[in-house]
Amino acid sequence: MKKNKQPKSLQNMNSGFTLVEMILYIAIVAIFMTGLVYFTLDIVYGREKSYVHQEVNQNTRFAAKRIAYEIKNAKSIISPLSGSSSSISLEYADANRNPTVINISGDGRITIGYGSSGNCPTSSPCFLTGNKVNVTAINFTNLSSGNSTNVKFSLTIEGVGDAIENQKIENFETSVELRSK
């Protein structure tokens, strides 16, 4: 039996990749790597956007619930007596909590202060919102009528982020009736 022998020059050519095969493999790997990089970037930026949204939502929820709680449990409204204001001053049955003042600080955070002594006096109030959000507006409107004492409050909170596409602005508005009336 006779073997078909190829010349040595042809045997060497069959052992490697051709230039076309190499370019094709590099192109496939480049496409895969580009897709992987874009996917990773989407995950990173999506996480950051989700974090900003979560911060804004949590701060809005906490501040709104705390303000509503304070208004509901107050004895009366000291100010605003009529109309609207960017702060509210409340009177409580407990003299140590008088006055309770809720307003916006110079650095864009909602603050609350109780009386003249204790943990959060009106001279050194505590923050209701964190430093990762900015409160751009807060408004209290006295809606009281003869038989009921009501306060409507609204607030606008936005996320503090670097990228514009990650910004989140949350508007909240509700009205609360004092229990003591």
C-alpha positions as CSV (number, residue, x, y, z in Angstrom):
1,M,0.0,0.0,0.0
2,K,1.3,3.3,-1.1
3,K,0.9,6.4,1.1
4,N,0.1,9.7,-0.3
5,K,2.8,12.0,0.8
6,Q,2.4,15.7,0.5
7,P,5.4,17.8,0.0
8,K,6.9,19.2,3.1
9,S,5.9,22.8,2.2
10,L,2.2,21.8,2.2
11,Q,2.5,19.9,5.5
12,N,3.8,23.1,7.2
13,M,0.9,25.2,5.9
14,N,-1.8,23.0,7.4
15,S,-0.5,23.2,10.9
16,G,-1.5,26.9,11.8
17,F,-4.2,29.5,11.3
18,T,-4.7,31.4,8.1
19,L,-4.8,35.2,8.3
20,V,-8.5,35.2,7.5
21,E,-9.2,32.8,10.4
22,M,-7.1,34.9,12.8
23,I,-9.0,38.1,11.8
24,L,-12.3,36.3,12.2
25,Y,-11.4,35.0,15.7
26,I,-10.2,38.4,16.8
27,A,-13.4,40.0,15.5
28,I,-15.6,37.5,17.4
29,V,-13.6,38.0,20.7
30,A,-13.7,41.8,20.2
31,I,-17.5,41.8,19.7
32,F,-17.9,39.6,22.8
33,M,-15.6,41.8,24.9
34,T,-17.4,45.0,23.8
35,G,-20.7,43.6,24.8
36,L,-19.3,42.5,28.1
37,V,-17.9,46.0,28.8
38,Y,-21.3,47.7,27.9
39,F,-23.2,45.2,30.1
40,T,-20.9,45.8,33.0
41,L,-21.2,49.6,32.6
42,D,-25.0,49.3,32.5
43,I,-24.9,47.4,35.8
44,V,-22.7,49.9,37.5
45,Y,-24.7,53.0,36.3
46,G,-28.0,51.2,37.0
47,R,-26.8,50.5,40.6
48,E,-25.9,54.2,41.1
49,K,-29.2,55.4,39.7
50,S,-31.1,52.9,41.9
51,Y,-29.2,54.1,44.9
52,V,-30.1,57.8,44.3
53,H,-33.8,56.9,43.8
54,Q,-33.8,54.8,47.0
55,E,-32.2,57.6,49.0
56,V,-34.8,60.1,47.8
57,N,-37.7,57.8,48.4
58,Q,-36.6,56.8,51.9
59,N,-35.9,60.4,52.9
60,T,-39.2,61.6,51.6
61,R,-41.1,58.8,53.3
62,F,-39.4,59.3,56.6
63,A,-39.7,63.1,56.7
64,A,-43.3,63.1,55.6
65,K,-44.3,60.5,58.2
66,R,-42.4,62.3,61.0
67,I,-43.9,65.7,60.1
68,A,-47.4,64.2,60.0
69,Y,-46.8,62.5,63.3
70,E,-45.7,65.8,65.0
71,I,-48.6,67.7,63.6
72,K,-51.2,65.1,64.6
73,N,-49.9,65.0,68.2
74,A,-49.7,68.8,68.7
75,K,-52.0,70.7,70.9
76,S,-52.2,73.7,68.6
77,I,-50.5,75.6,65.8
78,I,-48.4,78.6,66.8
79,S,-47.5,79.6,63.2
80,P,-48.6,79.9,60.5
81,L,-51.9,81.1,61.9
82,S,-53.2,81.6,58.4
83,G,-51.7,81.3,54.9
84,S,-48.5,79.5,54.1
85,S,-45.0,79.4,55.5
86,S,-41.7,77.5,55.0
87,S,-41.7,76.5,58.7
88,I,-44.3,75.4,61.2
89,S,-44.3,76.0,65.0
90,L,-46.4,73.7,67.1
91,E,-47.5,73.8,70.7
92,Y,-47.7,70.5,72.8
93,A,-49.4,69.7,76.1
94,D,-45.8,68.8,77.3
95,A,-44.2,72.2,78.1
96,N,-40.7,70.8,77.5
97,R,-41.5,70.3,73.8
98,N,-42.8,73.9,73.3
99,P,-42.3,75.2,70.8
100,T,-41.6,72.4,68.3
101,V,-40.3,74.0,65.1
102,I,-40.0,72.2,61.7
103,N,-38.2,74.0,58.9
104,I,-35.6,73.8,56.2
105,S,-31.9,74.5,57.1
106,G,-29.5,76.6,55.0
107,D,-27.9,73.4,53.6
108,G,-31.2,72.1,52.2
109,R,-32.1,69.6,55.0
110,I,-35.4,69.4,57.0
111,T,-34.8,70.1,60.7
112,I,-36.9,69.7,63.9
113,G,-36.3,71.3,67.2
114,Y,-38.1,70.7,70.5
115,G,-38.3,73.4,73.2
116,S,-35.2,75.0,74.7
117,S,-33.5,71.9,76.2
118,G,-33.0,68.2,75.5
119,N,-31.5,66.3,72.6
120,C,-32.9,68.5,69.8
121,P,-33.6,72.0,71.1
122,T,-34.8,74.7,68.7
123,S,-31.4,76.4,69.0
124,S,-29.7,73.2,67.8
125,P,-32.3,71.2,65.8
126,C,-31.9,67.6,64.6
127,F,-32.0,66.7,60.9
128,L,-34.9,64.7,59.4
129,T,-33.3,64.3,56.0
130,G,-29.8,63.0,55.2
131,N,-27.0,64.8,53.4
132,K,-27.4,62.7,50.3
133,V,-30.6,64.6,49.4
134,N,-31.4,68.2,49.0
135,V,-34.8,69.6,50.1
136,T,-35.6,72.3,47.6
137,A,-39.0,73.3,48.9
138,I,-41.1,72.8,52.0
139,N,-44.4,74.6,52.6
140,F,-47.0,74.5,55.4
141,T,-50.5,75.9,54.9
142,N,-52.9,76.3,57.7
143,L,-56.3,75.0,56.5
144,S,-58.1,75.3,59.9
145,S,-61.8,76.1,60.0
146,G,-64.2,76.4,63.0
147,N,-64.3,72.8,64.1
148,S,-61.0,71.3,62.9
149,T,-57.4,72.3,62.8
150,N,-55.7,71.1,59.6
151,V,-52.3,71.7,58.1
152,K,-51.4,70.9,54.5
153,F,-47.7,70.4,53.9
154,S,-45.7,69.8,50.7
155,L,-42.1,69.1,50.2
156,T,-39.8,68.6,47.2
157,I,-36.7,66.5,47.7
158,E,-34.1,65.8,45.0
159,G,-31.1,63.4,45.0
160,V,-27.6,64.8,45.1
161,G,-25.8,63.0,42.3
162,D,-23.1,63.7,39.8
163,A,-24.8,62.5,36.6
164,I,-27.9,64.3,35.3
165,E,-29.5,61.0,34.2
166,N,-29.3,59.8,37.8
167,Q,-31.3,62.7,39.3
168,K,-34.5,62.0,41.1
169,I,-37.0,64.6,42.3
170,E,-39.8,63.6,44.6
171,N,-42.8,65.8,45.4
172,F,-45.0,65.0,48.3
173,E,-48.2,66.7,49.5
174,T,-50.7,65.8,52.2
175,S,-52.9,67.3,54.9
176,V,-53.0,66.4,58.5
177,E,-55.6,67.1,61.2
178,L,-54.6,67.7,64.8
179,R,-56.1,65.2,67.2
180,S,-56.4,67.6,70.1
181,K,-59.2,69.7,68.6
